[in-house]
Amino acid sequence: MSGARARVGVLVSGGGTNLQALLDAAADPTFPAEIVRVVTNVPGAYALTRAEAAGVATSTIPSKGVPREDFERALLADLGAVDWVCLAGFMRVLTPTFLGAFPGRVLNIHPALLPAFPGTHGPRQALEHGAVQAGATVHLVDAGVDTGPILAQGSVPVLDEDTEATLAARILGVEHRLYPMVLRWAAEGRITVEGRRAKVALRAGEARWITG
């Protein structure tokens, strides 16, 4: 985005630690994106407290018992004119009703090295399958479940003594580094997609893979 910072809406369902990482990055006025709205589908989600502390407008739009398309239309009306949407622990699969309003402009972070272990409980699945490396992926969102083009990944070793909780905590540290990095690329217009493959115009010192 030339001139102004990109306007970003964030959708959350829980505690919002990845939201916090984005808020912290955007607090720097030289960061190319600003978080302008945070919306949750879960009343009382702690992520709202994080957003309010940062002076960001918030909304609660409950999804339970609401037809999916009605819920998504309400989301769209509430978000308004944002340039990018970031999913940060948003526990809903979005449909073309929503995605069509932001073609190629919805980001998600997932606690697994996609395409392995999509869906819920990535760290648990890594342990159950005996993986020696686990990690996180930032990807563009399509109508599938964690199937969109991969933008960046980060890995951590799986230790013999790991539990789901300890592994998830280490992966979370990687997530907090990955998400602001990719949002920077998005806001600066450095992401292109060809088919299922995304490309990023990297600068000196940047990489699409990190280790924790």
N, C-alpha and C positions, 0 to 999 in steps of 0.2 A: 504494500500500500504506500503510494508516494504521498508525502506531506503528513497527513494525520495518522495517528496510531490506529491499528485495526481494532474494531469493537468486537468483544468476545462475550458470548453468553455461556454459562456453565450449568450443566444439569447434574444434579447430585441426588443420592438417596440415603447417605449415611453420614459418617463422621467428617469426611471432607479433607483428609490429609493431602490428597493430590490437588484439591482446590487450594489448600494453603500454599502449596508449592507454586501454583500459578499466581496466586495473589502476591506472594513474596517477590516473584520475578517482575510482575507488572508494577510493583511499587517503585521500581526504578524508572524514572521518566524517560530514560533512553531506550527502554525495552519497547519493541515495535507494536505491542498489543496492550490493550487495557481491558480489564474485566468490568463489564458494565452492568451485568445482571446475573444473579444466581437463582436458579429455580429448583425446587425439590418436589418430589411426588410423595414424600413421607413427612407428615406433620411432625414438627419438633426435631427434625434432623439437626445434629450439632453443626453440620456444615453451614447452616444459616447463621449461627453465632459467629463463625469465622468470617463470613462475608460482611455481616453487619459491623464487626470490629474494624474491618478494612474500609468501611464507608461505601460498600457496594449494595445497590438495591436488591431486594430479595422478594421471592414469591413462593407460595405453597399452592400447588395444584394437585390434589389427591388423585391417584390413579385407581385405587381399589374400588371395584364395582362399577367403574366407568368404562363404556365402550371405547376401545382403543382409538378409533378415529376421532371421537369426540375429545378424548384426552389430548391427542396430538394437535388438534386444531386449537385447543385452549393454550397449549404450549407455544404454538406459533404466534398467536395473538399477543401473548405476554412477552415473548422475546423481542418482538418488533424487528427493527432494522439493525441486526448484528451482521458482522462480516464472517465470523466463524463461530461454531458451537463446539464446546469441549464436553465430553462425557467424563465425569470423574466419580466413579462408583455409582453410576446410574443404572439401576437394576431393571431396565425395561429394554426390550428389543424394539427399535424404531422401524416404522413401515414407510413405504414410499409417500404416504401422506405428509410425513414430516421431512424425509430426506429430499423430496423433490423441491422443497423450498430452499435447500442449501446444497445444491449438487456439488459433490466433491469438497465440501467445506465443513464436514463434521468429523472430529477427531475422537478417538477412544484410546484408553490405556488399559491393557489386560495383563494380569499377573502370570503370564506363561510365555514361552517361546513359541509363538504361533508359527506354523499351523498346528503344532502339537497342543493338546489340552485346551480347546476352546470351551466356552461356557463357564460354569461356576467351578470354584474350588481348584484352581490351577495348581497351587502348591501341594495340595493333597494328592492330586493326580500324579504330579511329578514323583512324589514319594512312593505311591502305590506302584508306579511303573519302574521304579529303580533307576530313574534318571540320575546322571552324575552332574548335570548342569541344569539349572532352572533360571527363570528370569522374567522379564517383562517386555511387552511389545506395544508400541504406539502405531496405530493404523488408521486409515480412513475408514469410515463406516459405510457399509452397504446394507442391503436388506437381509443379509444372512446373520449368523451368530459368529462374530469375530472372524469374518471372512474377507474383509476389505484389504486393499493394498497396504503392505507393510512399509512403514516409514523409518522406524528405528527400533533397535532392540538392545537390551542389556542383560548380562548374565551374572549369576552367582553360583559357586559350587554347592552341590548338595552334600552335606556332611553326614557321616555315619550316625551321629548323635542327634540329627535334626528331628524336630517334631514339625507338624504342620504350622504351628504358631511361630517357631523360631525361623523356619524357612520363609514364611510369609513376611516376617519383619525385615529380613535382609533384602528380599525382593522389593519391598516397599521403599527402601532406601534408594534402589536403582530407579524405581518409578519416579521419585521426586526429582531426580536429575534429568531423566529422559523427557518428561512432559513439557517443561518450559523450553527445553532445547528445540523440540519439534514445533511448538507453537511459534517460536521465533522464526523458524523456516517458513511456516505457513503464512505468518503475517507479512513477511518480506517477499512473498511470492516466489519462493525458490523451489516449490514442489511441482512436479509435472507427473502425469500418469499416462502410461501407454499400456492398454489392456489391463492386466492384473498387476503390472509392475510399476512401482513408483520410482521416480528419480529425484534426487535432491542436488541442487547446485551448491556443493560444499565449499567452504572457504578454508583458508589455511588453519590447521589445527583442529578442524572439525572431523567427525566420523559418525557413521550411522550405527556404530556398535560400541557399547561401553561395558566395562566390567566392574563388579562391586566387590 
